[in-house]
Amino acid sequence: MAPKNSAPHPPDAGTSQLLELIRTGRASTRQELVRMSGLSRSTVSQRLEGLLARGLVIAGDQGESMGGRPPGSLLFNPKAGFVLVADCGASQTHTGIADLGGDVLIGEITDRAIAEGPEGFLAWLEARLDEHLREASVDPALVRGVGVGLPGPVEHRKGRPVSPPIMPGWDGYPVAERLAETFSRPALVDNDVNIMALGEHRLAHNEVRDMLFVKVGTGIGCGLVLGGNIHRGAHGAAGDIGHIHVPGHDDVLCSCGNIGCLESVASGGALAAQLSDVLPRDAKVSDVVDHVLHGDDPRAVAAVRNAGREIGGVLAGLVNTCDPDVIVIGGQMALADRPLIAGIREIVYRRSLPLATHNLRIIKSSLDERAGIVGAALMVVERVLTDRGASVADAAGAP
Ligand SMILES: [Zn+2]
């Protein structure tokens, strides 16, 4: 198939709106669709016929379990298509296939350095996703799109990394265009923490509008869900809290060239350096977590709690700025959640304004390592099928 890089054709007016109402459970009858969409009864019927014919919506009398809903109720059918997904980190990449509800059919974690550059890395990724299709016996015709997260700032509209500090050779590389061409499907690319935030929000915290997702791994980043949508900022750099300066550490040089960045004192990488005398050479974040959980080493537990306090200091400012309902802590270090979250809570509740912390919850990610690929799938579903992310007008290859 020829690559599809032209601007998207608008779907039949209202179709995506109806699908979104059904997908999110806000409407499950024709009457509700008419009332909530503002479309006429005949338009709703016509659009609905199309959605039923494409299998994206199923009616209650079609033999599916309806969970006690009355016959004729309309339900989104997450099995009507699949998304190829990848959550690429600095040293590990999570690849897989998910259905349209974010349910992961295949998920696999591979050690692979993103620093090898885009050509080699993406060739490997494309081959891996192709293998997943075969392993899962998924009909390629049912693939609706490709969703990828990258560990650096991304210009989401174009699907290109922007000056990513740990990804040499990737600056401006047309990642989304390349993937759209390879798979002849729409491809969307975002920052890895943003897709984790999206996955966690949609599947675990959809009831709140404002949420912060903090990834603590080799580095530290934050995804901002504001008003129910990912807030990316003017240049795709919103939430890059790892390089906020924290007081008292002007002797620590950060990988970005500045001194005393949060990431250089409180990330998994920083903890590995602080505990280097008791860890294996070239210890990874997983070694730090292992040592904290099983090493019977009070000094390690104290170091993680201290890292939590430093992160909490930065988050306290964000809480006063954004007034979130919930802060979710994810990334590999969140596996050592007790000392880490204890440190974060200690400082956030002490330093933030009482009104902002009154009902604030600070909790561990419930999706753990799946958050990224789930979010990558839902990013594609929301943009390609239901147009929820309509501001992303020129998603590469959108049909
Ligand atoms: Zn820095």
Residues whose N, C-alpha, C, O or C-beta is under 5 A from the ligand:
A	BS01	ZN	G242 H243 C254 S255 C256 N258 C261
